[in-house]
Amino acid sequence: MTPAARYAAAIEILDKVVGGEVAEKALTNWARGNRFAGSGDRHALRDIVFDVLRCKRSFAVLGGEESGRGLVLGALRAAGIAPDTVFTEEGYAPAVLTPSERACGTAPDGLAALDCPDWLAPELRASLGEDFVPVMQALQSRAPVFLRVNLRKGDLVSAGAALRAEGIETQPASLAKTSLEVLSNPRRIQNSNAFKDGLVELQDAASQAITEMLPLDGVARVLDFCAGGGGKSLAMAARSNAQIYAHDIAPTRMKDLPVRAKRAGVRIEVLAPPALKKAAPFDLVLADAPCSGSGSWRRAPEAKWALTPERLSALHDVQAQIMDEASRLVLPGGIFAYATCSLLRSENQAQVAAFLGRNPGWSLTSERVLTPLDGGDGFFVAWFRRNL
């Protein structure tokens, strides 16, 4: 496909996304209907679509409207690419711009220039303080790709050398001791020997940092309460001799975890909901709770635009329920850790305060906030000790 043809396909896909279809589904359906497109075309098309979604509001202003054509027109103008070199109608290129399309569009300002939802701006400002503008600007760009080096099988030097031998350049990332930032050929990672042999796993540096902060020394039994795919379970198992248990209310999310654990050379016991209470109590329980995902909007930009006040309020209720349920599984004297990939105080510090108010038998030991300005995703973690 020519670059112009890719933009034409992006317009088609973005029209579906604007109409309510999930971007990944729209991309998959397009690929199934256009078998001629090679992997390079599919990857490039995905990049265009997600670059647009990160900046959907500002691109709509630049392009004059929130449609596939308007968003792509805005993206081209933002990138300094002459739209007439793309909208040529030659071959499979998009149709030539109309006079009204040429005339429409203005430079975005204020919250539109930051691609920030109006209703959420007051809370984001209050949560981020002077970092509000730079964080919102950081969320407009692609997230770096990070790998976690499995210390059971190697170190940063050996992992970097193994990846370099397969054409993947990396460098150590300061946010986590086990983290490598991928500098080139990130799409080769999952076919690399380093990945297949369990030497490295894809995991954001901030997510790695969160697990590195957990006090695992001398701990015998650890539960990852909201395990999802199990990334944090694997990270904890790589640096601790504790027995790691993984649980999720939707067990299908953990379906690949046994294979990943075997590849990594670690043992993780997956607990379905009925088995959870029988396995309790635990020395340490981590609950990486469902949240707005505001710290990871670079990776999942649709979540920014899909979030509503009603959805955020419902998440607050779920988070409080998870904190209460997960903390009951901790031994006296044990540790409960609460984490989110959110930037919002209402999901972080406010939940901590509310938890302590409901549960006087706990004391706050420590908490930490990470934002994209630290290098990875936005994350929050707090851990509490259960009083004897």
Secondary structure in CASP SS format (residue, H / E / C, confidence):
PFRMAT SS
TARGET T0000
AUTHOR 0000-0000-0000
METHOD secondary structure of the structure
MODEL  1
M C 1.00
T C 1.00
P H 1.00
A H 1.00
A H 1.00
R H 1.00
Y H 1.00
A H 1.00
A H 1.00
A H 1.00
I H 1.00
E H 1.00
I H 1.00
L H 1.00
D H 1.00
K H 1.00
V H 1.00
V H 1.00
G C 1.00
G C 1.00
E C 1.00
V C 1.00
A H 1.00
E H 1.00
K H 1.00
A H 1.00
L H 1.00
T H 1.00
N H 1.00
W H 1.00
A H 1.00
R H 1.00
G H 1.00
N C 1.00
R C 1.00
F C 1.00
A C 1.00
G C 1.00
S H 1.00
G H 1.00
D H 1.00
R H 1.00
H H 1.00
A H 1.00
L H 1.00
R H 1.00
D H 1.00
I H 1.00
V H 1.00
F H 1.00
D H 1.00
V H 1.00
L H 1.00
R H 1.00
C C 1.00
K H 1.00
R H 1.00
S H 1.00
F H 1.00
A H 1.00
V H 1.00
L H 1.00
G H 1.00
G C 1.00
E C 1.00
E C 1.00
S C 1.00
G H 1.00
R H 1.00
G H 1.00
L H 1.00
V H 1.00
L H 1.00
G H 1.00
A H 1.00
L H 1.00
R H 1.00
A H 1.00
A H 1.00
G C 1.00
I C 1.00
A C 1.00
P H 1.00
D H 1.00
T H 1.00
V C 1.00
F C 1.00
T C 1.00
E C 1.00
E C 1.00
G C 1.00
Y C 1.00
A C 1.00
P C 1.00
A C 1.00
V C 1.00
L C 1.00
T C 1.00
P H 1.00
S H 1.00
E H 1.00
R H 1.00
A H 1.00
C C 1.00
G C 1.00
T C 1.00
A C 1.00
P C 1.00
D C 1.00
G H 1.00
L H 1.00
A H 1.00
A H 1.00
L C 1.00
D C 1.00
C C 1.00
P C 1.00
D H 1.00
W H 1.00
L H 1.00
A H 1.00
P H 1.00
E H 1.00
L H 1.00
R H 1.00
A H 1.00
S H 1.00
L H 1.00
G H 1.00
E H 1.00
D H 1.00
F H 1.00
V H 1.00
P H 1.00
V H 1.00
M H 1.00
Q H 1.00
A H 1.00
L C 1.00
Q C 1.00
S C 1.00
R C 1.00
A C 1.00
P C 1.00
V C 1.00
F E 1.00
L E 1.00
R E 1.00
V E 1.00
N C 1.00
L C 1.00
R C 1.00
K C 1.00
G C 1.00
D C 1.00
L H 1.00
V H 1.00
S H 1.00
A H 1.00
G H 1.00
A H 1.00
A H 1.00
L H 1.00
R H 1.00
A C 1.00
E C 1.00
G C 1.00
I C 1.00
E C 1.00
T E 1.00
Q E 1.00
P E 1.00
A C 1.00
S C 1.00
L C 1.00
A C 1.00
K C 1.00
T C 1.00
S E 1.00
L E 1.00
E E 1.00
V E 1.00
L C 1.00
S C 1.00
N C 1.00
P H 1.00
R H 1.00
R H 1.00
I H 1.00
Q H 1.00
N H 1.00
S C 1.00
N H 1.00
A H 1.00
F H 1.00
K H 1.00
D C 1.00
G C 1.00
L C 1.00
V E 1.00
E E 1.00
L E 1.00
Q C 1.00
D C 1.00
A H 1.00
A H 1.00
S H 1.00
Q H 1.00
A H 1.00
I H 1.00
T H 1.00
E H 1.00
M H 1.00
L C 1.00
P C 1.00
L C 1.00
D C 1.00
G C 1.00
V C 1.00
A C 1.00
R E 1.00
V E 1.00
L E 1.00
D E 1.00
F C 1.00
C C 1.00
A C 1.00
G C 1.00
G C 1.00
G C 1.00
G H 1.00
K H 1.00
S H 1.00
L H 1.00
A H 1.00
M H 1.00
A H 1.00
A H 1.00
R H 1.00
S C 1.00
N C 1.00
A C 1.00
Q E 1.00
I E 1.00
Y E 1.00
A E 1.00
H E 1.00
D C 1.00
I C 1.00
A C 1.00
P H 1.00
T H 1.00
R H 1.00
M H 1.00
K C 1.00
D C 1.00
L H 1.00
P H 1.00
V H 1.00
R H 1.00
A H 1.00
K H 1.00
R H 1.00
A H 1.00
G C 1.00
V C 1.00
R C 1.00
I E 1.00
E E 1.00
V E 1.00
L E 1.00
A C 1.00
P H 1.00
P H 1.00
A H 1.00
L H 1.00
K H 1.00
K H 1.00
A H 1.00
A C 1.00
P C 1.00
F E 1.00
D E 1.00
L E 1.00
V E 1.00
L E 1.00
A E 1.00
D E 1.00
A C 1.00
P C 1.00
C C 1.00
S C 1.00
G C 1.00
S H 1.00
G H 1.00
S H 1.00
W C 1.00
R C 1.00
R C 1.00
A C 1.00
P C 1.00
E H 1.00
A H 1.00
K H 1.00
W H 1.00
A H 1.00
L C 1.00
T C 1.00
P H 1.00
E H 1.00
R H 1.00
L H 1.00
S H 1.00
A H 1.00
L H 1.00
H H 1.00
D H 1.00
V H 1.00
Q H 1.00
A H 1.00
Q H 1.00
I H 1.00
M H 1.00
D H 1.00
E H 1.00
A H 1.00
S H 1.00
R C 1.00
L C 1.00
V E 1.00
L E 1.00
P E 1.00
G E 1.00
G E 1.00
I E 1.00
F E 1.00
A E 1.00
Y E 1.00
A E 1.00
T E 1.00
C C 1.00
S C 1.00
L C 1.00
L C 1.00
R H 1.00
S H 1.00
E H 1.00
N C 1.00
Q H 1.00
A H 1.00
Q H 1.00
V H 1.00
A H 1.00
A H 1.00
F H 1.00
L H 1.00
G H 1.00
R H 1.00
N C 1.00
P C 1.00
G C 1.00
W E 1.00
S E 1.00
L E 1.00
T E 1.00
S E 1.00
E E 1.00
R E 1.00
V E 1.00
L E 1.00
T C 1.00
P H 1.00
L H 1.00
D H 1.00
G C 1.00
G C 1.00
D C 1.00
G C 1.00
F E 1.00
F E 1.00
V E 1.00
A E 1.00
W E 1.00
F E 1.00
R E 1.00
R E 1.00
N C 1.00
L C 1.00
END
